[in-house]
């Protein structure tokens, strides 16, 4: 059953990422903001669910873990992040690539912590 749930949530995560790309896109290739948004949103959700997991019984923990793997795994885009960073570097925009390389994981960590804090305050 877990594989089925992970697959369902994975599809939902992928569709969410696709929707973010369609709504925001990377107009004029100025900055990969849609990928950055998908990554920080996935980190926020993962941090929230991780906090909820630590507060619930083992049956609910497995459910939250399934959502983290499926939905957040489908939503977040490390491979896209890596490819976009290399593309920016290859275009000769090293400062922009370095900025993106630093900002994306830093915001990911911040949003995981934010998700954990917001969830622990709400529960």
C-alpha positions as a Markdown table, in Angstrom:
| # | Residue | x | y | z |
|---|---|---|---|---|
| 1 | Unk | 0.0 | 0.0 | 0.0 |
| 2 | Unk | 2.9 | 2.4 | 0.8 |
| 3 | Unk | 4.2 | 2.2 | -2.8 |
| 4 | Unk | 0.8 | 3.1 | -4.2 |
| 5 | Unk | 0.4 | 6.1 | -1.8 |
| 6 | Unk | 4.0 | 7.2 | -2.6 |
| 7 | Unk | 3.1 | 7.0 | -6.3 |
| 8 | Unk | -0.1 | 8.9 | -5.9 |
| 9 | Unk | 1.5 | 11.7 | -3.8 |
| 10 | Unk | 4.5 | 11.7 | -6.2 |
| 11 | Unk | 2.2 | 12.4 | -9.1 |
| 12 | Unk | 0.5 | 15.2 | -7.2 |
| 13 | Unk | 3.9 | 16.7 | -6.4 |
| 14 | Unk | 5.0 | 16.5 | -10.0 |
| 15 | Unk | 1.7 | 18.1 | -11.1 |
| 16 | Unk | 2.2 | 20.8 | -8.5 |
| 17 | Unk | 5.7 | 21.5 | -9.8 |
| 18 | Unk | 4.4 | 21.6 | -13.4 |
| 19 | Unk | 1.7 | 24.1 | -12.4 |
| 20 | Unk | 4.3 | 26.3 | -10.7 |
| 21 | Unk | 6.4 | 26.2 | -13.9 |
| 22 | Unk | 3.3 | 27.1 | -16.0 |
| 23 | Unk | 2.2 | 29.9 | -13.7 |
| 24 | Unk | 5.5 | 31.5 | -13.0 |
| 25 | Unk | 7.9 | 30.1 | -15.6 |
| 26 | Unk | 11.3 | 31.4 | -16.2 |
| 27 | Unk | 10.5 | 34.4 | -18.3 |
| 28 | Unk | 13.5 | 35.6 | -20.3 |
| 29 | Unk | 15.6 | 33.2 | -18.3 |
| 30 | Unk | 16.4 | 35.9 | -15.8 |
| 31 | Unk | 16.5 | 33.6 | -12.8 |
| 32 | Unk | 15.1 | 30.1 | -12.2 |
| 33 | Unk | 12.5 | 31.4 | -9.8 |
| 34 | Unk | 9.9 | 28.7 | -10.5 |
| 35 | Unk | 12.4 | 26.0 | -9.5 |
| 36 | Unk | 13.4 | 27.9 | -6.5 |
| 37 | Unk | 9.8 | 28.3 | -5.4 |
| 38 | Unk | 9.1 | 24.6 | -5.9 |
| 39 | Unk | 12.1 | 23.7 | -3.8 |
| 40 | Unk | 11.4 | 26.1 | -0.9 |
| 41 | Unk | 7.7 | 25.1 | -0.9 |
| 42 | Unk | 8.6 | 21.4 | -0.8 |
| 43 | Unk | 11.0 | 22.2 | 2.1 |
| 44 | Unk | 8.3 | 24.1 | 4.0 |
| 45 | Unk | 5.9 | 21.1 | 3.6 |
| 46 | Unk | 8.6 | 18.6 | 4.5 |
| 47 | Unk | 9.5 | 20.5 | 7.6 |
| 48 | Unk | 5.9 | 20.8 | 8.7 |
| 49 | Unk | 5.2 | 17.1 | 8.1 |
| 50 | Unk | 8.4 | 16.1 | 9.9 |
| 51 | Unk | 7.3 | 18.0 | 12.9 |
| 52 | Unk | 3.8 | 16.4 | 12.8 |
| 53 | Unk | 5.5 | 13.0 | 12.5 |
| 54 | Unk | 7.3 | 13.5 | 15.7 |
| 55 | Unk | 4.1 | 14.3 | 17.5 |
| 56 | Unk | 1.9 | 11.4 | 16.3 |
| 57 | Unk | 1.8 | 7.6 | 16.7 |
| 58 | Unk | 3.6 | 5.3 | 14.4 |
| 59 | Unk | 0.6 | 4.7 | 12.1 |
| 60 | Unk | 0.4 | 8.4 | 11.3 |
| 61 | Unk | 4.2 | 8.7 | 11.1 |
| 62 | Unk | 4.2 | 6.3 | 8.2 |
| 63 | Unk | 1.5 | 8.3 | 6.5 |
| 64 | Unk | 3.4 | 11.6 | 6.8 |
| 65 | Unk | 6.6 | 9.9 | 5.7 |
| 66 | Unk | 4.8 | 8.6 | 2.6 |
| 67 | Unk | 3.7 | 12.2 | 1.8 |
| 68 | Unk | 7.2 | 13.5 | 2.3 |
| 69 | Unk | 8.8 | 11.0 | 0.0 |
| 70 | Unk | 6.0 | 11.1 | -2.6 |
| 71 | Unk | 4.7 | 14.7 | -2.7 |
| 72 | Unk | 7.8 | 16.5 | -1.7 |
| 73 | Unk | 10.0 | 14.2 | -3.8 |
| 74 | Unk | 7.9 | 14.9 | -6.8 |
| 75 | Unk | 7.7 | 18.7 | -6.1 |
| 76 | Unk | 11.2 | 19.5 | -5.3 |
| 77 | Unk | 13.7 | 19.5 | -8.1 |
| 78 | Unk | 17.3 | 19.0 | -7.3 |
| 79 | Unk | 18.1 | 17.6 | -10.7 |
| 80 | Unk | 16.5 | 20.7 | -12.2 |
| 81 | Unk | 18.4 | 22.9 | -9.8 |
| 82 | Unk | 21.7 | 21.3 | -10.8 |
| 83 | Unk | 21.0 | 21.5 | -14.6 |
| 84 | Unk | 19.9 | 25.1 | -14.3 |
| 85 | Unk | 23.0 | 26.1 | -12.3 |
| 86 | Unk | 25.2 | 24.5 | -14.9 |
| 87 | Unk | 23.3 | 26.2 | -17.7 |
| 88 | Unk | 23.8 | 29.6 | -16.1 |
| 89 | Unk | 27.5 | 28.8 | -15.6 |
| 90 | Unk | 27.9 | 27.7 | -19.2 |
| 91 | Unk | 26.3 | 31.0 | -20.4 |
| 92 | Unk | 29.2 | 32.8 | -18.6 |
| 93 | Unk | 27.1 | 34.2 | -15.8 |
| 94 | Unk | 29.2 | 32.9 | -12.9 |
| 95 | Unk | 28.0 | 35.4 | -10.3 |
| 96 | Unk | 24.3 | 34.5 | -11.1 |
| 97 | Unk | 25.1 | 30.8 | -10.9 |
| 98 | Unk | 27.0 | 31.2 | -7.6 |
| 99 | Unk | 24.1 | 33.3 | -6.2 |
| 100 | Unk | 21.6 | 30.6 | -7.2 |
| 101 | Unk | 23.9 | 27.8 | -5.9 |
| 102 | Unk | 24.0 | 29.5 | -2.5 |
| 103 | Unk | 20.4 | 30.8 | -2.2 |
| 104 | Unk | 18.6 | 27.6 | -3.1 |
| 105 | Unk | 20.0 | 25.3 | -0.5 |
| 106 | Unk | 20.1 | 28.1 | 2.1 |
| 107 | Unk | 16.4 | 28.9 | 1.6 |
| 108 | Unk | 15.6 | 25.2 | 1.6 |
| 109 | Unk | 17.1 | 24.8 | 5.1 |
| 110 | Unk | 15.4 | 28.0 | 6.3 |
| 111 | Unk | 12.0 | 26.8 | 5.0 |
| 112 | Unk | 12.4 | 23.4 | 6.5 |
| 113 | Unk | 13.0 | 25.1 | 9.8 |
| 114 | Unk | 10.2 | 27.5 | 9.2 |
| 115 | Unk | 7.8 | 24.6 | 8.5 |
| 116 | Unk | 8.9 | 22.9 | 11.7 |
| 117 | Unk | 8.4 | 26.0 | 13.8 |
| 118 | Unk | 5.1 | 27.0 | 12.3 |
| 119 | Unk | 3.8 | 23.5 | 12.7 |
| 120 | Unk | 5.0 | 23.2 | 16.3 |
| 121 | Unk | 3.4 | 26.6 | 17.2 |
| 122 | Unk | 0.1 | 25.5 | 15.6 |
| 123 | Unk | -0.1 | 22.2 | 17.3 |
